[in-house]
Amino acid sequence: MSSQSNSPRAGGVPMSRRAALGLGFGAVAGVALTGCASGGAGPSGTRKAAVPPPTYVAPPVYPGAIVPEVPGVPTAYASMPKKLTRTVAAVPGRGGAVRHFHLTWGPPATPLAENRWWQGLNERLGVDFKVTEVSAGSYDAKFATMLAGGDLPEVVQLTFTAGCMKAVKQGAFADLSETLSGDKVLEYANLANVRTEQWQACTINGGLWGVPIDVPVELLEFRYRKDWAEKVGFSKPPADAAETAELLVAMTKGNPESGKKTWGLTAFPGMALDLAYGMFGVPNNWRYEGGALTHAIETPQFEAAIAWLTALWKKGGMHPDALALGSQTDRYRAFVVQGQVGMAVDSAANFHRPNSQYGAVVAKLDGAFAAFVPPGHDGSSKAVFRKTAGVYGINAISAEVAKDKERLAEILRLLNWRRGPVGSEEWYYQGWGAEGEYFTRGDDGDPVAVEGTNLDADKGAIAYGLTPQSWIFPTAKECVETNSQMVRQSVASAVEGLQSDTQDARGAQLDQLFATYINQIVVGSRPLSDIKTYRQAWRSQGGDQIRREFQEQLKRR
């Protein structure tokens, strides 16, 4: 089991930093983020020298830990650490309200008056924690509305969309680089557990714009209905792209679920695009060879992946409403829960946590909803996935609020409490609530839910993005092994840590361009040859300028 609430997955919005760096992949958003570091204009329009990143102090590791050999894969536990430690001695808040603009990936939290977990959190924080819950699908619109209103909450969860980056540059949020640089972060000891590359992912032009939302460097895990595959003639996982397409079509048309309507894949972009990009080895945004940058959409791998998806759609391997489902997180998840999807991709933890939506499905199907790593397109090469800095977004602090240094220190103390490491009392409460209210202890010391309670509903999204990533579930070893293989087959973007002013300004326009051309090519409304027209439009509408900006920064490295 894990304290991590439902993590972002690859078909949801908002757009990931990889997309914001110029991929133009629209709603392929939630794949996790790479960094955006020095290189662009700062919030004031001037450049500032970078300061040392916050000092890194490794979080504690307890007996029973499964420590991966592959960097970036979370340390995991098959059961709870037996001894909890308190990492924050004093109540961090001073009373009064603290407002958060907060991402959600599921239904809203139970209202405060009926939510004992939320009430207990307020007591432990010493504040009245108020949350504006924002579903992933409506994030961009609600962020723009919130920003236009001018009265920013104390903490805003930023994604790396063009709108968020523009707000950073315009000075809406506090630069924490001087406050947390070097050993200054040790005043907030739990924040010192954040890895250096994660801080760097939250850095633009030398300014540090908040505390990272922690995710694995390769967030995703793929699952397929092994029982369905066997019913339609596939005794083993598909060996190449052609077999994968055959399997998905058979899962749609072969009636594997006794009269219930089924589909191979449900969402595009999102899970379908993740699968195709991996199998065909589409570069992670940009490839840098011989001193020149090539964007992913300019490669033959991209064209092959789109051609495969177009053929899959034509043969009926995807849900007929896949374009809408690409951004409708709750809806496409419901198809998985209802047993109507043959293949899915989501954050690894969501498949392994027994009390998560997908975890319950995995447990119920008892091995039939099996993990697998997609094959390379030709059966001999390996699939290639996208490595990130392990950051989905930023918990940013309002610049106006930060003018009051005591208030800024209070907000940082609150974030420090929320960041309590695995095995701490602070982390434990956020994951499981108070003993006796939500859980009792089993013979092995692990928490056992109190009958009639639903902690996931009570805490809702209120824990998302503030606690450290933790993998604690009986299948932890399997999860680490699968994720390690995914990371071994992952590559970072060539522009990791760089930032483009043009991308920030034109990101939304380029995303729409992708939808106008590629989405319509996949569903047969445009010919495949329109990829050439799309590339030309992308270059003329900002792509070539983005390339120049990145290349100038690469030359200075």
Backbone hydrogen bonds, N-H to C=O, Kabsch-Sander energy under -0.5 kcal/mol:
donor,donor_aa,acceptor,acceptor_aa,energy
4,Q,470,S,-0.5
12,G,9,R,-1.2
18,R,32,A,-0.5
20,A,16,S,-2.4
21,L,17,R,-1.6
22,G,19,A,-2.0
23,L,18,R,-0.8
23,L,19,A,-0.8
24,G,19,A,-1.1
28,V,25,F,-1.5
30,G,12,G,-1.7
31,V,28,V,-0.7
31,V,29,A,-1.8
32,A,29,A,-0.5
33,L,391,V,-1.7
36,C,201,A,-0.8
39,G,40,G,-0.5
42,G,46,T,-1.4
45,G,42,G,-2.1
48,K,205,N,-0.5
51,V,206,G,-0.6
55,T,182,G,-2.5
57,V,192,A,-2.9
65,A,62,Y,-1.6
66,I,76,A,-3.7
67,V,65,A,-0.8
73,V,70,V,-1.6
76,A,66,I,-2.1
77,Y,471,W,-2.5
78,A,64,G,-0.5
84,L,82,K,-0.5
85,T,423,G,-1.8
87,T,85,T,-0.5
89,A,87,T,-0.5
93,G,125,L,-2.1
95,G,126,G,-2.0
98,V,128,D,-2.2
100,H,130,K,-2.4
101,F,155,V,-2.2
102,H,100,H,-0.7
102,H,132,T,-2.8
104,T,134,V,-2.2
110,T,457,A,-1.6
114,E,111,P,-1.6
115,N,112,L,-1.5
116,R,114,E,-0.8
119,Q,115,N,-2.3
120,G,116,R,-2.6
121,L,117,W,-2.1
122,N,118,W,-2.4
123,E,119,Q,-1.9
124,R,120,G,-2.1
125,L,121,L,-2.6
126,G,122,N,-2.2
127,V,122,N,-1.2
128,D,96,G,-3.1
129,F,127,V,-0.9
130,K,98,V,-2.6
130,K,128,D,-0.7
132,T,100,H,-3.1
133,E,131,V,-0.8
134,V,102,H,-3.1
135,S,133,E,-0.5
136,A,104,T,-1.4
138,S,135,S,-1.2
139,Y,136,A,-1.1
142,K,138,S,-2.3
143,F,139,Y,-3.0
144,A,140,D,-2.1
145,T,141,A,-2.1
146,M,142,K,-2.7
147,L,143,F,-2.7
148,A,144,A,-2.4
149,G,145,T,-1.5
150,G,146,M,-0.7
150,G,147,L,-1.0
152,L,150,G,-1.2
155,V,99,R,-2.2
156,V,396,A,-2.7
157,Q,101,F,-2.5
158,L,156,V,-0.9
158,L,394,I,-3.4
160,F,15,M,-0.5
165,M,161,T,-2.5
166,K,162,A,-2.4
167,A,163,G,-1.9
168,V,164,C,-2.2
169,K,165,M,-2.3
170,Q,166,K,-1.8
171,G,168,V,-1.6
172,A,167,A,-2.3
174,A,397,I,-3.2
176,L,174,A,-0.7
176,L,208,L,-3.9
180,L,176,L,-2.5
181,S,177,S,-1.5
182,G,52,P,-0.6
182,G,53,P,-0.9
184,K,181,S,-2.0
185,V,180,L,-0.7
185,V,182,G,-1.1
186,L,183,D,-1.5
187,E,184,K,-1.5
188,Y,185,V,-2.4
189,A,186,L,-0.5
191,L,188,Y,-1.5
192,A,188,Y,-0.9
192,A,189,A,-0.5
193,N,190,N,-1.3
194,V,191,L,-1.5
198,Q,195,R,-0.8
199,W,195,R,-1.8
200,Q,196,T,-2.5
201,A,197,E,-1.2
202,C,198,Q,-0.5
202,C,199,W,-1.5
203,T,200,Q,-1.5
204,I,207,G,-2.4
207,G,204,I,-2.3
209,W,202,C,-2.4
209,W,207,G,-0.6
211,V,395,N,-1.9
213,I,393,G,-2.7
214,D,212,P,-0.7
215,V,390,G,-1.7
217,V,72,G,-1.5
219,L,31,V,-0.5
221,E,346,D,-2.3
222,F,372,F,-0.6
223,R,344,A,-2.7
224,Y,370,A,-2.3
225,R,342,G,-2.6
226,K,224,Y,-1.5
226,K,368,A,-2.4
227,D,368,A,-0.9
229,A,225,R,-2.5
230,E,226,K,-2.2
231,K,227,D,-1.7
232,V,228,W,-2.0
233,G,230,E,-1.1
234,F,229,A,-3.5
235,S,233,G,-0.7
241,A,377,H,-1.6
242,A,377,H,-0.6
244,T,240,D,-2.0
245,A,241,A,-2.3
246,E,242,A,-2.2
247,L,243,E,-2.6
248,L,244,T,-2.4
249,V,245,A,-2.4
250,A,246,E,-2.3
251,M,247,L,-2.4
252,T,248,L,-1.2
253,K,249,V,-2.6
254,G,250,A,-2.7
258,S,255,N,-0.8
260,K,257,E,-1.3
263,W,340,Q,-2.0
265,L,317,G,-1.5
268,F,322,A,-2.2
271,M,269,P,-0.5
272,A,267,A,-1.9
274,D,270,G,-3.0
275,L,271,M,-2.1
276,A,272,A,-2.2
277,Y,273,L,-2.9
278,G,274,D,-2.0
279,M,275,L,-2.4
280,F,276,A,-2.3
281,G,277,Y,-0.7
281,G,278,G,-0.9
282,V,277,Y,-2.1
285,N,283,P,-1.7
286,W,284,N,-2.4
287,R,294,T,-2.9
289,E,287,R,-0.6
289,E,292,A,-2.4
292,A,289,E,-1.8
294,T,287,R,-2.9
296,A,285,N,-2.8
298,E,295,H,-1.8
299,T,296,A,-1.7
303,E,299,T,-1.6
304,A,300,P,-2.5
305,A,301,Q,-2.3
306,I,302,F,-2.4
307,A,303,E,-2.3
308,W,304,A,-2.2
309,L,305,A,-2.1
310,T,306,I,-2.6
311,A,307,A,-2.2
312,L,308,W,-2.3
313,W,309,L,-2.6
314,K,310,T,-2.2
315,K,311,A,-1.9
316,G,312,L,-0.7
316,G,313,W,-1.2
317,G,312,L,-2.7
319,H,265,L,-1.8
322,A,319,H,-1.8
324,A,321,D,-0.5
325,L,321,D,-2.2
326,G,268,F,-0.7
326,G,322,A,-1.3
327,S,324,A,-1.4
328,Q,325,L,-0.8
329,T,327,S,-1.0
332,Y,328,Q,-2.3
333,R,329,T,-2.1
334,A,330,D,-1.8
335,F,331,R,-1.3
336,V,332,Y,-1.1
337,V,333,R,-2.4
338,Q,334,A,-2.4
339,G,336,V,-1.6
340,Q,335,F,-2.8
342,G,263,W,-2.4
343,M,264,G,-1.7
344,A,223,R,-2.5
346,D,221,E,-1.8
348,A,219,L,-2.5
350,N,347,S,-0.9
351,F,347,S,-0.7
351,F,348,A,-1.3
352,H,348,A,-0.7
352,H,349,A,-0.9
353,R,349,A,-2.7
356,S,353,R,-1.9
359,G,350,N,-0.8
360,A,356,S,-2.1
361,V,357,Q,-1.1
362,V,358,Y,-2.8
363,A,359,G,-2.5
364,K,360,A,-2.3
365,L,361,V,-2.3
366,D,362,V,-0.9
366,D,363,A,-0.6
367,G,362,V,-0.7
368,A,365,L,-1.3
370,A,224,Y,-1.9
370,A,368,A,-1.0
372,F,222,F,-1.8
376,G,381,S,-0.9
377,H,279,M,-2.3
379,G,376,G,-1.1
383,A,374,P,-0.6
384,V,278,G,-2.4
385,F,489,Q,-2.5
387,K,385,F,-0.6
387,K,491,V,-2.8
388,T,217,V,-1.7
389,A,33,L,-1.2
390,G,33,L,-0.6
391,V,33,L,-1.2
392,Y,213,I,-2.5
393,G,213,I,-0.5
394,I,158,L,-2.3
395,N,211,V,-3.0
396,A,156,V,-2.8
396,A,394,I,-1.1
398,S,154,E,-2.0
399,A,172,A,-2.3
402,A,398,S,-2.1
403,K,399,A,-0.6
403,K,400,E,-1.0
404,D,401,V,-1.6
405,K,403,K,-0.9
408,L,404,D,-2.6
409,A,405,K,-2.3
410,E,406,E,-1.9
411,I,407,R,-2.4
412,L,408,L,-2.3
413,R,409,A,-2.1
414,L,410,E,-2.3
415,L,411,I,-2.4
416,N,412,L,-2.4
417,W,413,R,-2.3
418,R,414,L,-2.4
419,R,415,L,-1.3
420,G,417,W,-1.6
424,S,421,P,-2.1
425,E,85,T,-2.6
428,Y,424,S,-2.3
429,Y,425,E,-2.4
430,Q,426,E,-1.7
431,G,427,W,-1.4
432,W,428,Y,-2.7
433,G,429,Y,-2.5
436,G,439,F,-3.5
437,E,434,A,-1.3
438,Y,434,A,-2.2
439,F,434,A,-0.8
440,T,448,V,-2.6
442,G,446,D,-2.9
445,G,442,G,-1.8
448,V,440,T,-3.5
450,V,438,Y,-2.8
453,T,450,V,-1.9
458,D,454,N,-2.2
459,K,455,L,-3.0
460,G,456,D,-1.8
462,I,459,K,-2.6
464,Y,461,A,-1.2
466,L,463,A,-1.5
467,T,463,A,-1.1
471,W,75,T,-0.8
472,I,470,S,-0.7
473,F,77,Y,-1.6
476,A,473,F,-1.9
479,C,475,T,-2.3
480,V,476,A,-2.6
481,E,477,K,-2.2
482,T,478,E,-2.5
483,N,479,C,-2.7
484,S,480,V,-2.6
485,Q,481,E,-1.7
486,M,482,T,-2.0
487,V,483,N,-2.7
488,R,484,S,-2.4
489,Q,485,Q,-1.3
490,S,487,V,-2.0
491,V,385,F,-2.0
494,A,286,W,-1.7
496,E,493,S,-1.6
497,G,35,G,-1.0
498,L,495,V,-2.5
501,D,499,Q,-0.5
504,D,500,S,-2.0
505,A,501,D,-2.0
506,R,502,T,-2.7
507,G,503,Q,-1.6
510,L,506,R,-2.4
511,D,507,G,-2.3
512,Q,508,A,-2.2
513,L,509,Q,-1.7
514,F,510,L,-1.8
515,A,511,D,-2.0
516,T,512,Q,-2.7
517,Y,513,L,-2.1
518,I,514,F,-1.4
519,N,514,F,-1.4
520,Q,515,A,-0.7
521,I,517,Y,-2.2
522,V,518,I,-2.6
523,V,519,N,-1.5
524,G,521,I,-1.5
525,S,520,Q,-2.2
526,R,520,Q,-1.3
530,D,527,P,-1.9
531,I,528,L,-1.9
532,K,529,S,-1.4
533,T,529,S,-0.6
534,Y,530,D,-2.7
535,R,531,I,-2.6
536,Q,532,K,-2.1
537,A,533,T,-2.4
538,W,534,Y,-2.9
539,R,535,R,-2.5
540,S,536,Q,-2.4
541,Q,537,A,-2.0
542,G,539,R,-1.1
543,G,538,W,-3.0
544,D,539,R,-1.6
546,I,542,G,-2.6
547,R,543,G,-2.2
548,R,544,D,-2.2
549,E,545,Q,-2.3
550,F,546,I,-2.3
551,Q,547,R,-2.8
552,E,548,R,-2.2
553,Q,549,E,-1.3
554,L,550,F,-2.4
555,K,551,Q,-2.1
556,R,552,E,-1.0
557,R,553,Q,-0.5
557,R,554,L,-0.9
